[in-house]
Amino acid sequence: MIRLDAVEKRYQLGARPFTALQPTDLEVSAGEYLAITGPSGSGKSTLLNLIGLLDRPDAGQYCLDGQATENLQEEARAALRRRYIGFVFQAFHLVARLSAFENVELPLMLAGVPRRERRPRIEAVLARIGLSEVAEHRPGQLSGGQNQRVAIARAIVMNPRLLLADEPTGNLDQAAGAAVVELLEGLNRDGMTVLMVTHNPELAARCRRRIRLVDGCIVEDSPSWDRSTA
């Protein structure tokens, strides 16, 4: 599903160039549950942003489901993101003046899904994550764990094949974080590919595959998970 060949990302820090991601090769199959780990500044979020088509590589090739992406125009990249990818971040990035229902509705509106089709899809995803009773609540009326679940609902309402999560439990207490992890694991069991950046070793240990980055290089990659042996 995901293939990176010698993908590299550089930034300019004042007068000094900085390589955030060294030439990197990576393959991720559909249905994997993968943790991206490493110290701060190791290139984890850079790698996730490249995979999520939020940034472009400076060198190398990135193929998503067999399609080369590095030379796509922005409109085509946005269409590919909507079709394939959902995002969950440490900060919830919810719109404060909108209800949970309306926040989840945003991707459907941007994709031009007709109004009559939006409501049943939103109600179904809110029911799945256990938030039907607070659908009309705004983010300020919800707990941190509830807000993160709303963010996950917004990420999956378009039925993406790939979910990218950047420190999804970083702002949550232990109980709320555990609930979010169980939700992500349930999505993966249902066939969604999940890539998660995390500093939490216990959370990383629950993933089926783990890679570790240091100074922009993959220094460790555990064996891929074979679903047929699970």
GICORTA-V864788 format. One record per residue. N is the residue number from 1. RES is the residue in one small letter. D_CENTER is the distance of its C-alpha to the mean C-alpha in whole Angstrom. Layout:
n | res | d_center
N | RES | D_CENTER
N | RES | D_CENTER
This chain:
n | res | d_center
1 | m | 15
2 | i | 13
3 | r | 16
4 | l | 17
5 | d | 21
6 | a | 22
7 | v | 19
8 | e | 20
9 | k | 19
10 | r | 22
11 | y | 22
12 | q | 26
13 | l | 27
14 | g | 30
15 | a | 32
16 | r | 30
17 | p | 28
18 | f | 25
19 | t | 23
20 | a | 19
21 | l | 18
22 | q | 21
23 | p | 22
24 | t | 19
25 | d | 19
26 | l | 17
27 | e | 16
28 | v | 14
29 | s | 15
30 | a | 14
31 | g | 14
32 | e | 13
33 | y | 11
34 | l | 11
35 | a | 11
36 | i | 11
37 | t | 14
38 | g | 17
39 | p | 19
40 | s | 18
41 | g | 19
42 | s | 18
43 | g | 15
44 | k | 12
45 | s | 10
46 | t | 12
47 | l | 11
48 | l | 8
49 | n | 9
50 | l | 11
51 | i | 9
52 | g | 7
53 | l | 11
54 | l | 11
55 | d | 14
56 | r | 17
57 | p | 18
58 | d | 22
59 | a | 23
60 | g | 22
61 | q | 20
62 | y | 17
63 | c | 17
64 | l | 14
65 | d | 16
66 | g | 19
67 | q | 19
68 | a | 20
69 | t | 18
70 | e | 19
71 | n | 22
72 | l | 21
73 | q | 22
74 | e | 19
75 | e | 20
76 | a | 19
77 | r | 16
78 | a | 15
79 | a | 16
80 | l | 14
81 | r | 11
82 | r | 12
83 | r | 14
84 | y | 11
85 | i | 7
86 | g | 6
87 | f | 4
88 | v | 5
89 | f | 7
90 | q | 10
91 | a | 13
92 | f | 12
93 | h | 13
94 | l | 15
95 | v | 19
96 | a | 21
97 | r | 24
98 | l | 22
99 | s | 22
100 | a | 19
101 | f | 20
102 | e | 21
103 | n | 17
104 | v | 16
105 | e | 18
106 | l | 17
107 | p | 15
108 | l | 18
109 | m | 20
110 | l | 19
111 | a | 19
112 | g | 22
113 | v | 22
114 | p | 26
115 | r | 26
116 | r | 28
117 | e | 25
118 | r | 22
119 | r | 24
120 | p | 24
121 | r | 20
122 | i | 19
123 | e | 22
124 | a | 21
125 | v | 17
126 | l | 18
127 | a | 21
128 | r | 18
129 | i | 17
130 | g | 20
131 | l | 21
132 | s | 23
133 | e | 26
134 | v | 24
135 | a | 23
136 | e | 25
137 | h | 24
138 | r | 23
139 | p | 20
140 | g | 24
141 | q | 25
142 | l | 22
143 | s | 21
144 | g | 18
145 | g | 17
146 | q | 18
147 | n | 16
148 | q | 13
149 | r | 13
150 | v | 14
151 | a | 11
152 | i | 9
153 | a | 12
154 | r | 12
155 | a | 8
156 | i | 10
157 | v | 13
158 | m | 13
159 | n | 13
160 | p | 10
161 | r | 11
162 | l | 7
163 | l | 4
164 | l | 1
165 | a | 3
166 | d | 6
167 | e | 9
168 | p | 9
169 | t | 13
170 | g | 14
171 | n | 16
172 | l | 17
173 | d | 20
174 | q | 21
175 | a | 21
176 | a | 18
177 | g | 16
178 | a | 17
179 | a | 17
180 | v | 13
181 | v | 13
182 | e | 15
183 | l | 13
184 | l | 10
185 | e | 13
186 | g | 15
187 | l | 12
188 | n | 12
189 | r | 16
190 | d | 16
191 | g | 15
192 | m | 11
193 | t | 9
194 | v | 7
195 | l | 6
196 | m | 7
197 | v | 9
198 | t | 12
199 | h | 15
200 | n | 16
201 | p | 18
202 | e | 19
203 | l | 15
204 | a | 15
205 | a | 18
206 | r | 17
207 | c | 14
208 | r | 16
209 | r | 16
210 | r | 15
211 | i | 16
212 | r | 17
213 | l | 17
214 | v | 21
215 | d | 22
216 | g | 19
217 | c | 20
218 | i | 19
219 | v | 22
220 | e | 21
221 | d | 19
222 | s | 20
223 | p | 21
224 | s | 19
225 | w | 19
226 | d | 21
227 | r | 21
228 | s | 25
229 | t | 26
230 | a | 24
